Amino acid sequence: MAALRTGTRSILTCAVLSLAAAIGTPTLGAAPLSFSQAMTGQRAGERTNPPMIGRYQTDEGGEFVLDRSAPRPLLKFGDNPEIWVLQPAPGPRGDTIYRNDLGEEMLRATRMGGMTVFTVTRPDGSAAAFDGASAPLRIAPALSAEALESRLFQDMVHTSRVTQHQIGFAAGKDPNPYTSALMADTAMVVSQALIDMAGRPANKGIVTRIMDVMIVVGPHPAVALTKGVLTVTITPSQGVAGRPSSRWIERATKAK
């Protein structure tokens, strides 16, 4: 029996020495490691660093991509073609808050790397976990006039069919290949906004007042609804940040 206890002690001693060698000698003043931190190589209070472009899964089963490699952070939900342009700002306790072009909070990243996403269906937020790297979020770099016309026609047909209301889509004067790409992306965002609004009974009457959508180039992004014409102004020099989001378009139409 004594021999058994001695053998067991020897095995445990070797295991402890092996773990200590793997961890290394802690530096003076460093925080002690818990067992889980020792096994993962992460120290208490140490910040995690997800990649600049990452895919995240929410606790309700959805997913989104956050692209922080662009001049402005970009966000895209897996079930929606719209790319959201975000504005980061420091929050309490070292958090980073990401807001859309209306100043609404869409993401909150903690100092430790945790992520919470805020949506219309989950305004109180859903926890999100990093799921892997992803490709950059970008729109087409250029588009021909013929391709733009085809895209506008498709958006007109799709929007009119879903909303059960005829809405024309048109672009401003002399679109070139570089403005056409952003015009096509903007038309898709407008279509998405109008379809979403028509799906809510309280907003359906607003959509029926819109007869045409006109996308024009201007010095800064804007949205205006006048006499049944929804005019959306884009600024191609700003890239995807140069067009209004669907939330901005929805709010502008409701203001009338």
Backbone torsions as a table, in degrees:
resi	resn	phi	psi	omega
1	MET	NA	-43.6	177.9
2	ALA	-61.4	-38.6	179.5
3	ALA	-64.7	-35.7	179.7
4	LEU	-66.6	-43.4	179.1
5	ARG	-63.4	-38.7	-179.7
6	THR	-65.0	-42.1	179.2
7	GLY	-65.2	-39.3	178.8
8	THR	-64.5	-42.6	177.7
9	ARG	-60.3	-39.5	-178.7
10	SER	-64.9	-40.4	179.9
11	ILE	-65.7	-43.9	179.6
12	LEU	-64.5	-39.0	179.3
13	THR	-62.7	-42.8	179.4
14	CYS	-64.0	-38.9	179.9
15	ALA	-64.6	-42.8	179.8
16	VAL	-64.8	-43.4	179.3
17	LEU	-63.6	-38.6	179.6
18	SER	-65.7	-41.5	179.1
19	LEU	-66.3	-40.1	178.7
20	ALA	-63.5	-39.4	179.4
21	ALA	-67.1	-36.6	-179.6
22	ALA	-68.8	-37.2	-179.3
23	ILE	-75.4	-37.4	-176.7
24	GLY	90.2	169.1	-179.9
25	THR	-81.1	124.9	-178.7
26	PRO	-65.8	144.7	178.5
27	THR	-74.6	158.9	-177.4
28	LEU	-62.2	127.3	176.8
29	GLY	86.5	-2.9	-179.1
30	ALA	-75.6	148.4	179.3
31	ALA	-67.7	141.0	179.1
32	PRO	-64.7	151.0	-179.5
33	LEU	-94.4	136.7	168.5
34	SER	-78.8	171.3	-178.9
35	PHE	-63.8	-43.9	-178.7
36	SER	-65.7	-36.4	178.2
37	GLN	-68.0	-36.8	179.0
38	ALA	-64.6	-38.8	-177.7
39	MET	-74.8	-28.6	-179.5
40	THR	-96.4	-10.2	179.9
41	GLY	80.6	14.3	-178.8
42	GLN	-108.8	130.7	178.4
43	ARG	-87.2	154.4	177.1
44	ALA	-59.4	132.8	179.7
45	GLY	82.0	-2.7	-178.7
46	GLU	-79.1	136.8	-177.4
47	ARG	-84.7	136.3	174.6
48	THR	-82.2	154.8	-176.7
49	ASN	-129.4	86.9	175.8
50	PRO	-67.6	160.8	-179.0
51	PRO	-64.6	163.4	-178.5
52	MET	-62.3	-31.0	178.3
53	ILE	-121.9	111.8	-175.4
54	GLY	-134.3	153.1	174.5
55	ARG	-103.0	136.8	-176.1
56	TYR	-127.2	144.6	176.0
57	GLN	-108.4	135.8	179.0
58	THR	-93.1	164.3	-177.4
59	ASP	-70.8	-10.4	177.8
60	GLU	-102.4	7.9	174.4
61	GLY	99.3	-5.5	177.1
62	GLY	-81.9	177.4	177.5
63	GLU	-146.7	158.4	175.4
64	PHE	-152.0	161.6	176.6
65	VAL	-114.7	132.0	175.4
66	LEU	-113.5	119.7	-177.7
67	ASP	-112.5	106.0	179.5
68	ARG	-102.8	13.8	178.6
69	SER	-86.2	-15.5	-179.5
70	ALA	-81.8	165.4	176.8
71	PRO	-55.4	-37.1	172.2
72	ARG	-119.0	136.4	179.4
73	PRO	-57.0	142.4	-178.6
74	LEU	-120.1	146.4	-177.6
75	LEU	-134.3	137.0	176.0
76	LYS	-142.8	127.4	176.3
77	PHE	-83.4	146.7	-173.2
78	GLY	-61.1	-29.5	-176.0
79	ASP	-102.1	17.0	-176.4
80	ASN	-141.8	133.6	-177.1
81	PRO	-77.3	-10.9	-175.9
82	GLU	-72.4	136.9	172.0
83	ILE	-100.1	123.0	-179.9
84	TRP	-93.8	136.7	176.5
85	VAL	-100.3	126.0	-172.9
86	LEU	-111.5	155.6	175.3
87	GLN	-119.3	111.6	-179.9
88	PRO	-79.8	147.5	177.7
89	ALA	-150.7	147.0	178.9
90	PRO	-66.8	141.6	178.2
91	GLY	-119.8	-173.9	179.8
92	PRO	-67.2	152.7	176.7
93	ARG	59.2	26.4	178.0
94	GLY	82.7	7.9	178.4
95	ASP	-70.5	161.9	170.8
96	THR	-117.4	125.7	-179.2
97	ILE	-105.3	129.6	179.5
98	TYR	-108.7	122.5	-177.7
99	ARG	-117.3	154.8	177.1
100	ASN	-85.4	-171.3	-174.0
101	ASP	-74.7	-2.1	171.6
102	LEU	-102.2	1.1	-178.4
103	GLY	83.8	10.0	179.8
104	GLU	-82.7	137.4	179.9
105	GLU	-71.7	127.1	178.6
106	MET	-115.7	-32.0	179.4
107	LEU	-139.7	150.9	171.6
108	ARG	-137.2	122.1	178.8
109	ALA	-109.5	128.1	-179.8
110	THR	-83.1	165.9	179.3
111	ARG	-62.7	-26.9	-178.6
112	MET	-89.8	0.8	176.6
113	GLY	100.8	-0.1	176.2
114	GLY	-69.7	155.8	-176.2
115	MET	-137.1	135.3	174.2
116	THR	-126.5	132.4	-179.6
117	VAL	-113.0	139.1	-178.3
118	PHE	-114.6	127.6	-178.8
119	THR	-131.2	173.8	178.3
120	VAL	-63.0	-38.7	-179.2
121	THR	-79.8	-23.8	177.8
122	ARG	-129.3	71.5	-177.1
123	PRO	-65.9	-22.6	178.5
124	ASP	-82.4	-7.9	174.9
125	GLY	102.5	147.9	174.3
126	SER	-123.7	134.2	176.1
127	ALA	-67.5	142.3	-179.7
128	ALA	-131.2	144.7	-179.1
129	ALA	-122.9	141.9	178.9
130	PHE	-62.2	133.9	-175.2
131	ASP	-120.9	-9.5	179.2
132	GLY	146.9	171.0	178.8
133	ALA	-73.5	162.0	-178.7
134	SER	-144.7	166.7	176.5
135	ALA	-76.2	156.0	179.2
136	PRO	-62.6	152.0	175.7
137	LEU	-92.8	115.0	-177.9
138	ARG	-145.3	153.5	169.6
139	ILE	-97.6	170.4	-179.1
140	ALA	-59.5	135.7	-177.2
141	PRO	-68.9	-26.0	-178.8
142	ALA	-157.6	155.7	-177.9
143	LEU	-150.9	134.8	179.8
144	SER	-73.0	162.1	178.4
145	ALA	-61.4	-37.3	179.6
146	GLU	-66.7	-41.1	179.0
147	ALA	-66.8	-38.1	177.3
148	LEU	-62.6	-45.5	-179.6
149	GLU	-60.0	-39.7	178.1
150	SER	-64.7	-41.8	179.6
151	ARG	-64.9	-41.9	179.4
152	LEU	-63.7	-39.3	178.7
153	PHE	-64.6	-42.8	179.0
154	GLN	-62.5	-42.2	178.7
155	ASP	-65.0	-38.6	178.1
156	MET	-61.6	-47.9	-178.6
157	VAL	-64.0	-46.9	-177.0
158	HIS	-64.4	-46.7	-178.5
159	THR	-64.8	-44.6	-179.1
160	SER	-64.2	-38.8	-179.1
161	ARG	-67.8	-45.9	-176.6
162	VAL	-70.5	-41.4	-178.3
163	THR	-81.9	-10.5	-177.4
164	GLN	57.1	41.2	-178.1
165	HIS	-154.6	128.3	-176.2
166	GLN	-71.0	120.1	178.8
167	ILE	-132.1	119.4	178.8
168	GLY	-84.6	149.3	177.1
169	PHE	-121.7	132.2	179.1
170	ALA	-147.6	157.0	178.2
171	ALA	-108.4	158.6	179.1
172	GLY	-70.0	-171.9	-174.2
173	LYS	-68.7	141.3	168.7
174	ASP	47.7	58.4	173.9
175	PRO	-67.5	138.5	175.9
176	ASN	-105.5	172.8	-175.8
177	PRO	-57.2	-26.7	-176.1
178	TYR	-87.3	-33.5	174.2
179	THR	-79.6	-27.2	-177.5
180	SER	-63.2	-37.4	-179.6
181	ALA	-61.7	-44.5	179.6
182	LEU	-71.7	-33.6	175.8
183	MET	-61.9	-43.7	179.3
184	ALA	-64.0	-42.1	178.2
185	ASP	-63.7	-40.4	179.4
186	THR	-64.8	-42.0	178.1
187	ALA	-59.3	-40.0	178.0
188	MET	-63.6	-41.8	-179.5
189	VAL	-66.1	-42.2	177.5
190	VAL	-61.1	-46.6	179.1
191	SER	-56.9	-44.8	-179.9
192	GLN	-62.5	-41.8	-179.3
193	ALA	-64.2	-44.8	-178.0
194	LEU	-68.0	-37.8	178.2
195	ILE	-65.9	-43.0	178.6
196	ASP	-62.6	-41.6	179.9
197	MET	-66.0	-41.6	-179.7
198	ALA	-64.8	-24.4	178.9
199	GLY	-76.8	-8.0	177.4
200	ARG	-111.4	118.8	-174.3
201	PRO	-50.9	-35.7	-177.1
202	ALA	-67.5	-22.2	-176.2
203	ASN	-106.3	-6.8	-174.2
204	LYS	-61.4	-35.8	179.0
205	GLY	-64.9	-29.8	178.2
206	ILE	-67.7	-43.3	-178.2
207	VAL	-63.5	-36.4	-177.8
208	THR	-67.9	-15.3	177.5
209	ARG	-82.7	-12.8	-177.7
210	ILE	-91.3	120.3	-178.7
211	MET	-101.7	-34.3	-177.0
212	ASP	-143.1	152.0	173.1
213	VAL	-117.3	124.5	178.8
214	MET	-119.5	125.3	179.5
215	ILE	-108.4	120.8	-175.8
216	VAL	-128.5	163.5	178.0
217	VAL	-98.0	138.9	-180.0
218	GLY	-152.6	-180.0	-176.6
219	PRO	-71.1	-22.0	178.0
220	HIS	-154.9	153.4	-178.6
221	PRO	-62.6	145.4	179.9
222	ALA	-162.1	161.5	176.5
223	VAL	-138.0	133.8	178.7
224	ALA	-146.7	138.9	176.6
225	LEU	-117.1	114.6	-177.3
226	THR	-136.5	121.6	175.9
227	LYS	51.1	44.0	175.7
228	GLY	83.7	-2.4	179.2
229	VAL	-105.7	118.7	176.5
230	LEU	-91.6	107.3	-178.9
231	THR	-99.0	121.6	179.6
232	VAL	-113.6	118.0	-178.6
233	THR	-97.5	133.0	179.5
234	ILE	-120.5	158.0	177.6
235	THR	-126.6	92.0	-173.0
236	PRO	-58.3	-28.2	-179.3
237	SER	-62.3	-19.4	179.5
238	GLN	-93.1	4.1	-179.1
239	GLY	67.1	-147.0	-177.9
240	VAL	-63.7	-21.6	176.0
241	ALA	-72.3	-9.1	-178.0
242	GLY	-90.3	14.5	174.1
243	ARG	-132.9	148.9	-178.7
244	PRO	-68.2	153.0	175.7
245	SER	-81.1	168.2	177.7
246	SER	-63.0	-32.5	178.2
247	ARG	-66.8	-39.0	177.6
248	TRP	-65.1	-43.9	-179.8
249	ILE	-62.4	-43.2	179.7
250	GLU	-63.0	-45.0	-179.0
251	ARG	-64.4	-40.3	-179.1
252	ALA	-64.5	-37.7	179.4
253	THR	-71.4	-33.9	179.2
254	LYS	-71.1	-24.1	-176.8
255	ALA	-70.6	-15.5	-177.8
256	LYS	-92.5	NA	NA
